[in-house]
Structures are given as structure tokens and as C-alpha cells.
Amino acid sequence: MRLILASSSPYRQELLARLGLPFTAISPDIDETPLPGERPTDLALRLSIAKAQKVAVLHPDALVIGSDQVATLSGAPIGKPGNFERAREQLLQLSGQRVEFHSALCLTDGLRLETADIVTLCRFRVLDSAEIDAYLHREQPFDTTGSAKAEGLGAALMDSIQTDDPTAIIGLPLIALCRMLRSFDINPLTAKLP
């Protein structure tokens, strides 16, 4: 069975490549607008399912992975900043705070689907403006939820990161994904590679 990652994210593609399984990445091109009154955690799960299902309909012979991530501060969503100024404002707001990152995951063959929401708790250090500016100039995390690339220099922004799945913060929880793949009879450790 072919494996498809329903994502155009280079971060998710890099993570999935770690498993050594052949896959194709296809952008699901869905509307990611939150529904009225939708909680951020529900949004992430809904979008991960929508991404996987949209691609699965077009490729019924495949096993499709969908994933989405939202971050929240006191229950309020934190998005991708998009530019330097918004990233600076975001990090000033997150300074000294505890942020929840929800990495939702869906795996489907078009008939059955499995889902998970992996929570990562990040405690940001108290940051000064000079540190924030230096980080933003070096890392340029403008396409990253919460402006913090934990896989890179963003780790220096943190006091702590707590999670059951260390890849979840980057955008694709590999431990949960491996568990799901095994439930579809694909074991990354023993899979026959082409």
C-alpha cells in the first residue's frame, strides 16, 4: 500500500523521511479557517482529518497521513507569525509563559481512520528584546507556529519542554504515527523497502 503525506510542509516531510519508508507528499489544499466557536485543539484534529480524507478520496489505494498543529496560550490560539514584526510581538507575549502545542494526527486508508492529539507543554524563558531580535534574525521562524523552532535555535528560548513524543513539537509525532502504522500492519522496523 502506498504511503502519502497530506502536507506541503518541508518539516513534516523531513520527519516522515526519518522512518525510511517510501512516501509521496501531496498538498491537501483545504480551507483552514476555524469554525465559529471552535476550540484550537478541536481545530487541529478537524484539520488533520480533513487533510487525510481529502487526499484519501483522490488516492483510494493509499494510506494517508494528515497532521496539523496549533499552539495555545491560556486557551487562546497562537498562529504562524508570517513576518519579523509579528514574530517579535508573539515572542514578547510568550516570554515567561507556558504554551501548549497540540499536534493532531490522522491516518486513514479511506475506510478506517485513527487519530491522536499529542500535547507538548513549553515553558518559555523570560526573554529580553535583544535575545528575541537575535533569534529572529538567525532563525527566521516566520512559518512556524509560535515563532519557536524547537528543533533549532528555538530550544534556547525554552526553560522546558514536556511531551511523550519529541517530534510532535516539530509538527509530526512519529511515535504516535508508528503506533498507527502498526495498526495498519506496517511496521517501520521490518517493512520491506523497494
C-alpha positions in Angstrom: 0.0 0.0 0.0 1.4 3.4 -1.0 2.0 5.9 1.8 1.0 9.6 1.3 1.7 12.5 3.5 -1.1 15.0 3.0 1.1 18.0 3.5 3.3 20.5 1.7 5.3 21.2 4.9 9.0 20.5 4.5 9.3 20.0 8.3 6.8 17.1 8.2 8.4 15.6 5.1 11.8 15.6 6.8 10.3 14.0 9.8 8.5 11.3 7.9 11.7 10.5 5.9 13.3 9.5 9.2 11.2 6.4 9.2 12.8 5.2 6.0 9.5 4.4 4.3 8.9 5.4 0.8 6.1 8.1 0.6 4.7 10.8 -1.6 3.8 14.3 -0.3 0.6 15.8 -1.7 -0.7 19.2 -0.6 -4.3 18.8 0.5 -5.2 22.4 -0.2 -8.1 22.7 2.3 -9.6 25.8 4.0 -8.0 26.1 7.4 -10.4 28.7 8.7 -11.6 27.9 12.2 -15.3 27.3 12.6 -17.3 29.8 14.7 -16.6 29.0 18.4 -14.2 26.1 17.5 -11.6 25.5 20.2 -8.0 25.4 18.9 -7.5 21.8 19.9 -10.6 20.8 18.0 -9.4 22.8 15.0 -6.1 20.9 14.8 -7.9 17.5 15.0 -10.5 18.5 12.4 -7.9 19.8 10.0 -5.7 16.7 10.3 -8.7 14.5 9.5 -9.8 16.8 6.6 -6.3 16.8 5.1 -6.1 13.0 5.2 -9.6 12.4 4.0 -9.3 14.8 1.0 -6.2 13.1 -0.3 -7.5 9.6 0.5 -10.6 10.2 -1.7 -8.3 11.0 -4.6 -5.9 8.0 -3.9 -8.1 5.1 -2.6 -5.1 2.7 -2.9 -3.1 4.6 -0.4 -2.6 5.0 3.3 -2.8 8.8 4.0 -1.3 10.8 6.9 -2.8 14.1 7.9 -1.4 16.4 10.6 -2.0 19.9 11.9 -0.6 21.8 14.8 -2.0 24.6 16.9 -0.5 26.4 19.9 -2.4 28.0 22.7 -1.6 30.5 25.5 -4.3 30.4 28.2 -6.6 28.6 25.7 -6.2 31.3 23.0 -4.7 30.3 19.7 -1.3 31.3 18.6 -0.7 31.1 14.9 2.2 31.4 12.5 3.6 35.0 12.6 4.3 35.4 8.9 6.9 38.2 9.3 9.5 39.6 11.6 7.3 42.2 13.4 4.5 39.7 14.2 7.1 37.1 15.3 8.7 39.7 17.7 5.3 40.6 19.2 4.5 36.9 19.5 7.7 36.1 21.4 7.3 39.1 23.7 3.8 37.8 24.5 5.1 34.2 25.1 8.1 35.4 27.2 7.9 33.7 30.7 4.7 31.8 29.7 3.6 28.2 29.4 2.4 27.3 25.9 0.5 24.2 24.8 1.3 22.8 21.4 -1.3 20.4 20.1 0.0 18.2 17.2 -3.0 16.4 15.8 -2.5 13.3 13.6 -4.8 11.2 11.4 -4.0 8.0 9.4 -6.6 6.6 7.0 -7.0 4.1 4.2 -10.2 5.8 3.2 -12.3 3.4 5.2 -10.8 3.3 8.7 -9.1 6.2 10.4 -7.1 6.6 13.6 -6.5 9.9 15.3 -4.4 11.3 18.1 -3.7 14.7 19.7 -0.2 14.9 21.1 0.3 17.7 23.6 3.7 19.4 24.2 4.0 21.8 27.1 6.6 24.5 26.5 7.8 26.9 29.2 9.4 29.9 27.6 12.2 31.7 29.4 11.8 35.4 30.2 13.2 36.9 27.1 14.6 40.4 26.5 14.3 42.3 23.2 17.9 41.8 22.2 17.6 38.0 22.6 14.3 37.9 20.6 15.8 40.1 17.8 19.0 38.0 17.6 16.9 34.8 17.5 14.6 36.1 14.8 17.4 37.3 12.6 19.2 34.0 12.9 16.3 31.5 12.7 13.6 33.4 10.7 10.8 31.3 12.1 8.0 33.1 10.3 6.3 30.0 9.0 6.4 28.3 12.4 3.5 28.2 15.0 4.5 30.2 18.0 7.7 31.5 16.3 9.8 28.9 18.0 11.7 26.2 16.1 12.4 23.8 18.9 14.4 21.6 16.5 16.9 24.5 16.1 17.8 27.6 18.0 14.3 27.9 19.4 15.4 25.5 22.1 17.4 28.4 23.6 14.0 30.2 24.1 12.8 27.5 26.4 13.1 26.7 30.1 11.5 23.3 29.5 9.6 21.1 27.0 7.4 18.3 28.2 6.0 15.7 25.8 5.5 12.0 25.2 6.7 12.4 21.6 9.7 14.7 21.0 8.9 15.1 17.3 5.4 16.4 18.0 6.7 19.9 18.6 8.2 20.0 15.1 4.8 19.0 13.5 4.6 15.3 13.0 4.5 13.0 16.1 6.5 10.0 14.9 5.9 7.8 18.0 2.1 8.1 17.6 2.4 7.6 13.8 4.5 4.4 14.2 1.8 3.1 16.6 -0.9 3.9 14.0 1.1 2.4 11.1 1.5 -0.8 13.0 -2.3 -1.0 13.5 -2.5 -0.9 9.6 0.1 -3.8 9.5 3.1 -1.5 8.6 6.0 -1.8 10.9 8.7 0.8 10.1 11.3 -1.5 11.6 10.5 -4.5 9.5 8.8 -3.1 6.4 10.2 -4.3 3.1 11.6 -1.3 1.2 11.5 -1.1 -2.6 
